[in-house]
């Protein structure tokens, strides 16, 4: 099973947000575990939502790597 976390910024700075959405959809289509979050209005560094993004990443890794 594929387990991954996908994070995208809106508006896209490095990778178009559509690419992140497509990746998440493709992982789900093969019954992979994926958590997908968008942070509208934030930049690529997630400076507005950094605490939330980091907490979600830590929770994901705690669940899937322990």
PDB file of N, CA, C and O in Angstrom:
ATOM      1  N   UNK A   1       0.839  -1.174   0.000  1.00  0.00           N
ATOM      2  CA  UNK A   1       0.000   0.000   0.000  1.00  0.00           C
ATOM      3  C   UNK A   1       0.885   1.239   0.000  1.00  0.00           C
ATOM      4  O   UNK A   1       1.886   1.308   0.713  1.00  0.00           O
ATOM      5  N   UNK A   2       0.504   2.192  -0.795  1.00  0.00           N
ATOM      6  CA  UNK A   2       1.218   3.467  -0.848  1.00  0.00           C
ATOM      7  C   UNK A   2       0.712   4.347   0.276  1.00  0.00           C
ATOM      8  O   UNK A   2      -0.495   4.530   0.435  1.00  0.00           O
ATOM      9  N   UNK A   3       1.627   4.888   1.052  1.00  0.00           N
ATOM     10  CA  UNK A   3       1.267   5.858   2.091  1.00  0.00           C
ATOM     11  C   UNK A   3       2.096   7.105   1.852  1.00  0.00           C
ATOM     12  O   UNK A   3       3.325   7.049   1.807  1.00  0.00           O
ATOM     13  N   UNK A   4       1.425   8.211   1.703  1.00  0.00           N
ATOM     14  CA  UNK A   4       2.155   9.445   1.442  1.00  0.00           C
ATOM     15  C   UNK A   4       1.367  10.640   1.932  1.00  0.00           C
ATOM     16  O   UNK A   4       0.157  10.561   2.145  1.00  0.00           O
ATOM     17  N   UNK A   5       2.042  11.707   2.102  1.00  0.00           N
ATOM     18  CA  UNK A   5       1.396  12.978   2.385  1.00  0.00           C
ATOM     19  C   UNK A   5       1.765  13.936   1.256  1.00  0.00           C
ATOM     20  O   UNK A   5       2.920  13.999   0.835  1.00  0.00           O
ATOM     21  N   UNK A   6       0.791  14.665   0.781  1.00  0.00           N
ATOM     22  CA  UNK A   6       1.006  15.611  -0.313  1.00  0.00           C
ATOM     23  C   UNK A   6       0.601  16.989   0.187  1.00  0.00           C
ATOM     24  O   UNK A   6      -0.503  17.164   0.701  1.00  0.00           O
ATOM     25  N   UNK A   7       1.478  17.958   0.042  1.00  0.00           N
ATOM     26  CA  UNK A   7       1.208  19.319   0.494  1.00  0.00           C
ATOM     27  C   UNK A   7       1.380  20.263  -0.683  1.00  0.00           C
ATOM     28  O   UNK A   7       2.380  20.186  -1.397  1.00  0.00           O
ATOM     29  N   UNK A   8       0.430  21.140  -0.893  1.00  0.00           N
ATOM     30  CA  UNK A   8       0.532  22.115  -1.974  1.00  0.00           C
ATOM     31  C   UNK A   8       0.195  23.505  -1.482  1.00  0.00           C
ATOM     32  O   UNK A   8      -0.598  23.669  -0.555  1.00  0.00           O
ATOM     33  N   UNK A   9       0.790  24.494  -2.094  1.00  0.00           N
ATOM     34  CA  UNK A   9       0.485  25.879  -1.733  1.00  0.00           C
ATOM     35  C   UNK A   9      -0.399  26.497  -2.805  1.00  0.00           C
ATOM     36  O   UNK A   9      -0.352  26.096  -3.968  1.00  0.00           O
ATOM     37  N   UNK A  10      -1.201  27.469  -2.409  1.00  0.00           N
ATOM     38  CA  UNK A  10      -2.105  28.149  -3.330  1.00  0.00           C
ATOM     39  C   UNK A  10      -1.896  29.645  -3.183  1.00  0.00           C
ATOM     40  O   UNK A  10      -1.968  30.103  -2.042  1.00  0.00           O
ATOM     41  N   UNK A  11      -1.656  30.425  -4.149  1.00  0.00           N
ATOM     42  CA  UNK A  11      -1.451  29.996  -5.524  1.00  0.00           C
ATOM     43  C   UNK A  11      -0.142  29.229  -5.673  1.00  0.00           C
ATOM     44  O   UNK A  11       0.765  29.373  -4.853  1.00  0.00           O
ATOM     45  N   UNK A  12      -0.050  28.422  -6.712  1.00  0.00           N
ATOM     46  CA  UNK A  12       1.161  27.610  -6.866  1.00  0.00           C
ATOM     47  C   UNK A  12       2.393  28.463  -7.162  1.00  0.00           C
ATOM     48  O   UNK A  12       2.345  29.402  -7.957  1.00  0.00           O
ATOM     49  N   UNK A  13       3.477  28.117  -6.515  1.00  0.00           N
ATOM     50  CA  UNK A  13       4.738  28.825  -6.731  1.00  0.00           C
ATOM     51  C   UNK A  13       5.760  27.948  -7.432  1.00  0.00           C
ATOM     52  O   UNK A  13       6.445  28.401  -8.349  1.00  0.00           O
ATOM     53  N   UNK A  14       5.864  26.722  -7.016  1.00  0.00           N
ATOM     54  CA  UNK A  14       6.842  25.806  -7.599  1.00  0.00           C
ATOM     55  C   UNK A  14       6.151  24.743  -8.449  1.00  0.00           C
ATOM     56  O   UNK A  14       6.594  24.448  -9.559  1.00  0.00           O
ATOM     57  N   UNK A  15       5.095  24.185  -7.943  1.00  0.00           N
ATOM     58  CA  UNK A  15       4.357  23.121  -8.621  1.00  0.00           C
ATOM     59  C   UNK A  15       2.907  23.574  -8.732  1.00  0.00           C
ATOM     60  O   UNK A  15       2.314  23.974  -7.731  1.00  0.00           O
ATOM     61  N   UNK A  16       2.329  23.521  -9.914  1.00  0.00           N
ATOM     62  CA  UNK A  16       0.919  23.897 -10.040  1.00  0.00           C
ATOM     63  C   UNK A  16       0.048  23.037  -9.121  1.00  0.00           C
ATOM     64  O   UNK A  16       0.241  21.824  -9.042  1.00  0.00           O
ATOM     65  N   UNK A  17      -0.898  23.652  -8.435  1.00  0.00           N
ATOM     66  CA  UNK A  17      -1.740  22.935  -7.480  1.00  0.00           C
ATOM     67  C   UNK A  17      -2.491  21.789  -8.156  1.00  0.00           C
ATOM     68  O   UNK A  17      -2.794  20.786  -7.509  1.00  0.00           O
ATOM     69  N   UNK A  18      -2.790  21.921  -9.429  1.00  0.00           N
ATOM     70  CA  UNK A  18      -3.478  20.846 -10.143  1.00  0.00           C
ATOM     71  C   UNK A  18      -2.640  19.571 -10.156  1.00  0.00           C
ATOM     72  O   UNK A  18      -3.188  18.470 -10.103  1.00  0.00           O
ATOM     73  N   UNK A  19      -1.324  19.710 -10.226  1.00  0.00           N
ATOM     74  CA  UNK A  19      -0.453  18.535 -10.214  1.00  0.00           C
ATOM     75  C   UNK A  19      -0.564  17.807  -8.878  1.00  0.00           C
ATOM     76  O   UNK A  19      -0.607  16.577  -8.839  1.00  0.00           O
ATOM     77  N   UNK A  20      -0.609  18.562  -7.792  1.00  0.00           N
ATOM     78  CA  UNK A  20      -0.752  17.951  -6.465  1.00  0.00           C
ATOM     79  C   UNK A  20      -2.102  17.267  -6.331  1.00  0.00           C
ATOM     80  O   UNK A  20      -2.191  16.169  -5.783  1.00  0.00           O
ATOM     81  N   UNK A  21      -3.146  17.902  -6.825  1.00  0.00           N
ATOM     82  CA  UNK A  21      -4.483  17.298  -6.780  1.00  0.00           C
ATOM     83  C   UNK A  21      -4.516  16.002  -7.579  1.00  0.00           C
ATOM     84  O   UNK A  21      -5.066  14.998  -7.128  1.00  0.00           O
ATOM     85  N   UNK A  22      -3.922  16.032  -8.765  1.00  0.00           N
ATOM     86  CA  UNK A  22      -3.886  14.840  -9.616  1.00  0.00           C
ATOM     87  C   UNK A  22      -3.110  13.715  -8.946  1.00  0.00           C
ATOM     88  O   UNK A  22      -3.544  12.564  -8.970  1.00  0.00           O
ATOM     89  N   UNK A  23      -1.971  14.036  -8.351  1.00  0.00           N
ATOM     90  CA  UNK A  23      -1.177  13.021  -7.662  1.00  0.00           C
ATOM     91  C   UNK A  23      -1.990  12.369  -6.550  1.00  0.00           C
ATOM     92  O   UNK A  23      -2.001  11.144  -6.431  1.00  0.00           O
ATOM     93  N   UNK A  24      -2.663  13.167  -5.742  1.00  0.00           N
ATOM     94  CA  UNK A  24      -3.480  12.619  -4.658  1.00  0.00           C
ATOM     95  C   UNK A  24      -4.588  11.726  -5.216  1.00  0.00           C
ATOM     96  O   UNK A  24      -4.839  10.649  -4.675  1.00  0.00           O
ATOM     97  N   UNK A  25      -5.244  12.152  -6.278  1.00  0.00           N
ATOM     98  CA  UNK A  25      -6.304  11.352  -6.903  1.00  0.00           C
ATOM     99  C   UNK A  25      -5.759  10.034  -7.439  1.00  0.00           C
ATOM    100  O   UNK A  25      -6.396   8.992  -7.283  1.00  0.00           O
ATOM    101  N   UNK A  26      -4.592  10.068  -8.065  1.00  0.00           N
ATOM    102  CA  UNK A  26      -4.003   8.849  -8.618  1.00  0.00           C
ATOM    103  C   UNK A  26      -3.624   7.869  -7.512  1.00  0.00           C
ATOM    104  O   UNK A  26      -3.796   6.661  -7.674  1.00  0.00           O
ATOM    105  N   UNK A  27      -3.117   8.369  -6.403  1.00  0.00           N
ATOM    106  CA  UNK A  27      -2.775   7.491  -5.283  1.00  0.00           C
ATOM    107  C   UNK A  27      -4.045   6.843  -4.732  1.00  0.00           C
ATOM    108  O   UNK A  27      -4.065   5.643  -4.458  1.00  0.00           O
ATOM    109  N   UNK A  28      -5.099   7.636  -4.571  1.00  0.00           N
ATOM    110  CA  UNK A  28      -6.375   7.083  -4.086  1.00  0.00           C
ATOM    111  C   UNK A  28      -6.936   6.047  -5.050  1.00  0.00           C
ATOM    112  O   UNK A  28      -7.544   5.067  -4.620  1.00  0.00           O
ATOM    113  N   UNK A  29      -6.738   6.252  -6.348  1.00  0.00           N
ATOM    114  CA  UNK A  29      -7.306   5.343  -7.351  1.00  0.00           C
ATOM    115  C   UNK A  29      -6.714   3.945  -7.287  1.00  0.00           C
ATOM    116  O   UNK A  29      -7.303   2.997  -7.807  1.00  0.00           O
ATOM    117  N   UNK A  30      -5.561   3.807  -6.657  1.00  0.00           N
ATOM    118  CA  UNK A  30      -4.956   2.479  -6.481  1.00  0.00           C
ATOM    119  C   UNK A  30      -5.016   2.069  -5.007  1.00  0.00           C
ATOM    120  O   UNK A  30      -4.197   1.286  -4.528  1.00  0.00           O
ATOM    121  N   UNK A  31      -6.014   2.623  -4.300  1.00  0.00           N
ATOM    122  CA  UNK A  31      -6.260   2.321  -2.885  1.00  0.00           C
ATOM    123  C   UNK A  31      -5.095   2.692  -1.986  1.00  0.00           C
ATOM    124  O   UNK A  31      -4.875   2.052  -0.958  1.00  0.00           O
ATOM    125  N   UNK A  32      -4.357   3.709  -2.360  1.00  0.00           N
ATOM    126  CA  UNK A  32      -3.270   4.192  -1.521  1.00  0.00           C
ATOM    127  C   UNK A  32      -3.795   5.113  -0.434  1.00  0.00           C
ATOM    128  O   UNK A  32      -4.851   5.727  -0.578  1.00  0.00           O
ATOM    129  N   UNK A  33      -3.054   5.198   0.640  1.00  0.00           N
ATOM    130  CA  UNK A  33      -3.396   6.111   1.735  1.00  0.00           C
ATOM    131  C   UNK A  33      -2.730   7.448   1.453  1.00  0.00           C
ATOM    132  O   UNK A  33      -1.509   7.531   1.322  1.00  0.00           O
ATOM    133  N   UNK A  34      -3.529   8.474   1.362  1.00  0.00           N
ATOM    134  CA  UNK A  34      -2.977   9.801   1.099  1.00  0.00           C
ATOM    135  C   UNK A  34      -3.753  10.827   1.911  1.00  0.00           C
ATOM    136  O   UNK A  34      -4.976  10.747   2.030  1.00  0.00           O
ATOM    137  N   UNK A  35      -3.048  11.768   2.452  1.00  0.00           N
ATOM    138  CA  UNK A  35      -3.667  12.926   3.070  1.00  0.00           C
ATOM    139  C   UNK A  35      -3.290  14.114   2.196  1.00  0.00           C
ATOM    140  O   UNK A  35      -2.115  14.334   1.903  1.00  0.00           O
ATOM    141  N   UNK A  36      -4.280  14.862   1.791  1.00  0.00           N
ATOM    142  CA  UNK A  36      -4.032  15.992   0.904  1.00  0.00           C
ATOM    143  C   UNK A  36      -4.627  17.246   1.517  1.00  0.00           C
ATOM    144  O   UNK A  36      -5.807  17.271   1.868  1.00  0.00           O
ATOM    145  N   UNK A  37      -3.827  18.270   1.645  1.00  0.00           N
ATOM    146  CA  UNK A  37      -4.270  19.539   2.204  1.00  0.00           C
ATOM    147  C   UNK A  37      -3.833  20.671   1.285  1.00  0.00           C
ATOM    148  O   UNK A  37      -2.742  20.637   0.716  1.00  0.00           O
ATOM    149  N   UNK A  38      -4.682  21.658   1.149  1.00  0.00           N
ATOM    150  CA  UNK A  38      -4.331  22.895   0.459  1.00  0.00           C
ATOM    151  C   UNK A  38      -4.400  24.025   1.470  1.00  0.00           C
ATOM    152  O   UNK A  38      -5.197  24.000   2.407  1.00  0.00           O
ATOM    153  N   UNK A  39      -3.556  25.007   1.260  1.00  0.00           N
ATOM    154  CA  UNK A  39      -3.504  26.167   2.134  1.00  0.00           C
ATOM    155  C   UNK A  39      -3.694  27.423   1.284  1.00  0.00           C
ATOM    156  O   UNK A  39      -2.722  28.098   0.947  1.00  0.00           O
ATOM    157  N   UNK A  40      -4.954  27.739   0.936  1.00  0.00           N
ATOM    158  CA  UNK A  40      -5.229  28.885   0.068  1.00  0.00           C
ATOM    159  C   UNK A  40      -4.663  30.186   0.634  1.00  0.00           C
ATOM    160  O   UNK A  40      -4.779  30.472   1.826  1.00  0.00           O
ATOM    161  N   UNK A  41      -4.055  30.958  -0.249  1.00  0.00           N
ATOM    162  CA  UNK A  41      -3.505  32.244   0.132  1.00  0.00           C
ATOM    163  C   UNK A  41      -2.135  32.188   0.777  1.00  0.00           C
ATOM    164  O   UNK A  41      -1.529  33.227   1.038  1.00  0.00           O
ATOM    165  N   UNK A  42      -1.639  30.984   1.039  1.00  0.00           N
ATOM    166  CA  UNK A  42      -0.321  30.853   1.653  1.00  0.00           C
ATOM    167  C   UNK A  42       0.736  30.768   0.563  1.00  0.00           C
ATOM    168  O   UNK A  42       0.418  30.564  -0.609  1.00  0.00           O
ATOM    169  N   UNK A  43       1.993  30.924   0.954  1.00  0.00           N
ATOM    170  CA  UNK A  43       3.079  30.836  -0.015  1.00  0.00           C
ATOM    171  C   UNK A  43       3.709  29.444   0.023  1.00  0.00           C
ATOM    172  O   UNK A  43       3.283  28.582   0.793  1.00  0.00           O
ATOM    173  N   UNK A  44       4.710  29.237  -0.800  1.00  0.00           N
ATOM    174  CA  UNK A  44       5.331  27.919  -0.906  1.00  0.00           C
ATOM    175  C   UNK A  44       5.993  27.486   0.402  1.00  0.00           C
ATOM    176  O   UNK A  44       6.143  26.289   0.649  1.00  0.00           O
ATOM    177  N   UNK A  45       6.383  28.430   1.226  1.00  0.00           N
ATOM    178  CA  UNK A  45       6.999  28.106   2.520  1.00  0.00           C
ATOM    179  C   UNK A  45       5.964  27.848   3.607  1.00  0.00           C
ATOM    180  O   UNK A  45       6.318  27.532   4.743  1.00  0.00           O
ATOM    181  N   UNK A  46       4.684  27.983   3.262  1.00  0.00           N
ATOM    182  CA  UNK A  46       3.590  27.791   4.215  1.00  0.00           C
ATOM    183  C   UNK A  46       3.765  28.659   5.456  1.00  0.00           C
ATOM    184  O   UNK A  46       3.461  28.229   6.569  1.00  0.00           O
ATOM    185  N   UNK A  47       4.248  29.864   5.265  1.00  0.00           N
ATOM    186  CA  UNK A  47       4.557  30.723   6.409  1.00  0.00           C
ATOM    187  C   UNK A  47       3.321  31.107   7.219  1.00  0.00           C
ATOM    188  O   UNK A  47       3.435  31.378   8.414  1.00  0.00           O
ATOM    189  N   UNK A  48       2.150  31.135   6.598  1.00  0.00           N
ATOM    190  CA  UNK A  48       0.927  31.461   7.329  1.00  0.00           C
ATOM    191  C   UNK A  48       0.413  30.244   8.102  1.00  0.00           C
ATOM    192  O   UNK A  48      -0.086  30.381   9.219  1.00  0.00           O
ATOM    193  N   UNK A  49       0.534  29.072   7.514  1.00  0.00           N
ATOM    194  CA  UNK A  49      -0.027  27.842   8.084  1.00  0.00           C
ATOM    195  C   UNK A  49       1.037  26.843   8.513  1.00  0.00           C
ATOM    196  O   UNK A  49       0.765  25.645   8.593  1.00  0.00           O
ATOM    197  N   UNK A  50       2.233  27.317   8.788  1.00  0.00           N
ATOM    198  CA  UNK A  50       3.345  26.410   9.077  1.00  0.00           C
ATOM    199  C   UNK A  50       3.054  25.488  10.259  1.00  0.00           C
ATOM    200  O   UNK A  50       3.297  24.285  10.167  1.00  0.00           O
ATOM    201  N   UNK A  51       2.545  26.016  11.353  1.00  0.00           N
ATOM    202  CA  UNK A  51       2.287  25.185  12.535  1.00  0.00           C
ATOM    203  C   UNK A  51       1.286  24.076  12.219  1.00  0.00           C
ATOM    204  O   UNK A  51       1.472  22.934  12.639  1.00  0.00           O
ATOM    205  N   UNK A  52       0.232  24.405  11.485  1.00  0.00           N
ATOM    206  CA  UNK A  52      -0.767  23.408  11.107  1.00  0.00           C
ATOM    207  C   UNK A  52      -0.164  22.359  10.187  1.00  0.00           C
ATOM    208  O   UNK A  52      -0.376  21.163  10.387  1.00  0.00           O
ATOM    209  N   UNK A  53       0.586  22.794   9.182  1.00  0.00           N
ATOM    210  CA  UNK A  53       1.199  21.863   8.232  1.00  0.00           C
ATOM    211  C   UNK A  53       2.182  20.927   8.927  1.00  0.00           C
ATOM    212  O   UNK A  53       2.196  19.728   8.649  1.00  0.00           O
ATOM    213  N   UNK A  54       2.998  21.458   9.822  1.00  0.00           N
ATOM    214  CA  UNK A  54       3.959  20.619  10.541  1.00  0.00           C
ATOM    215  C   UNK A  54       3.252  19.638  11.460  1.00  0.00           C
ATOM    216  O   UNK A  54       3.647  18.475  11.540  1.00  0.00           O
ATOM    217  N   UNK A  55       2.218  20.084  12.151  1.00  0.00           N
ATOM    218  CA  UNK A  55       1.466  19.184  13.033  1.00  0.00           C
ATOM    219  C   UNK A  55       0.836  18.050  12.235  1.00  0.00           C
ATOM    220  O   UNK A  55       0.840  16.902  12.678  1.00  0.00           O
ATOM    221  N   UNK A  56       0.299  18.360  11.072  1.00  0.00           N
ATOM    222  CA  UNK A  56      -0.294  17.322  10.221  1.00  0.00           C
ATOM    223  C   UNK A  56       0.770  16.350   9.722  1.00  0.00           C
ATOM    224  O   UNK A  56       0.528  15.144   9.667  1.00  0.00           O
ATOM    225  N   UNK A  57       1.934  16.856   9.361  1.00  0.00           N
ATOM    226  CA  UNK A  57       3.022  15.987   8.899  1.00  0.00           C
ATOM    227  C   UNK A  57       3.491  15.065  10.015  1.00  0.00           C
ATOM    228  O   UNK A  57       3.680  13.869   9.793  1.00  0.00           O
ATOM    229  N   UNK A  58       3.678  15.606  11.207  1.00  0.00           N
ATOM    230  CA  UNK A  58       4.112  14.789  12.345  1.00  0.00           C
ATOM    231  C   UNK A  58       3.066  13.719  12.652  1.00  0.00           C
ATOM    232  O   UNK A  58       3.422  12.566  12.895  1.00  0.00           O
ATOM    233  N   UNK A  59       1.790  14.080  12.644  1.00  0.00           N
ATOM    234  CA  UNK A  59       0.726  13.108  12.904  1.00  0.00           C
ATOM    235  C   UNK A  59       0.735  11.999  11.856  1.00  0.00           C
ATOM    236  O   UNK A  59       0.558  10.827  12.187  1.00  0.00           O
ATOM    237  N   UNK A  60       0.941  12.368  10.592  1.00  0.00           N
ATOM    238  CA  UNK A  60       0.991  11.371   9.520  1.00  0.00           C
ATOM    239  C   UNK A  60       2.134  10.395   9.748  1.00  0.00           C
ATOM    240  O   UNK A  60       1.940   9.182   9.672  1.00  0.00           O
ATOM    241  N   UNK A  61       3.325  10.917  10.026  1.00  0.00           N
ATOM    242  CA  UNK A  61       4.477  10.045  10.230  1.00  0.00           C
ATOM    243  C   UNK A  61       4.333   9.223  11.502  1.00  0.00           C
ATOM    244  O   UNK A  61       4.750   8.065  11.530  1.00  0.00           O
ATOM    245  N   UNK A  62       3.752   9.791  12.556  1.00  0.00           N
ATOM    246  CA  UNK A  62       3.499   9.015  13.775  1.00  0.00           C
ATOM    247  C   UNK A  62       2.589   7.832  13.485  1.00  0.00           C
ATOM    248  O   UNK A  62       2.817   6.730  13.984  1.00  0.00           O
ATOM    249  N   UNK A  63       1.566   8.059  12.683  1.00  0.00           N
ATOM    250  CA  UNK A  63       0.611   6.994  12.364  1.00  0.00           C
ATOM    251  C   UNK A  63       1.216   5.916  11.473  1.00  0.00           C
ATOM    252  O   UNK A  63       0.944   4.731  11.668  1.00  0.00           O
ATOM    253  N   UNK A  64       2.024   6.306  10.507  1.00  0.00           N
ATOM    254  CA  UNK A  64       2.472   5.355   9.489  1.00  0.00           C
ATOM    255  C   UNK A  64       3.893   4.836   9.669  1.00  0.00           C
ATOM    256  O   UNK A  64       4.283   3.889   8.987  1.00  0.00           O
ATOM    257  N   UNK A  65       4.671   5.423  10.560  1.00  0.00           N
ATOM    258  CA  UNK A  65       6.061   4.976  10.704  1.00  0.00           C
ATOM    259  C   UNK A  65       6.373   4.357  12.056  1.00  0.00           C
ATOM    260  O   UNK A  65       7.464   3.819  12.239  1.00  0.00           O
ATOM    261  N   UNK A  66       5.464   4.415  12.996  1.00  0.00           N
ATOM    262  CA  UNK A  66       5.736   3.837  14.318  1.00  0.00           C
ATOM    263  C   UNK A  66       5.260   2.413  14.395  1.00  0.00           C
ATOM    264  O   UNK A  66       5.406   1.768  15.433  1.00  0.00           O
TER     265      UNK A  66
END
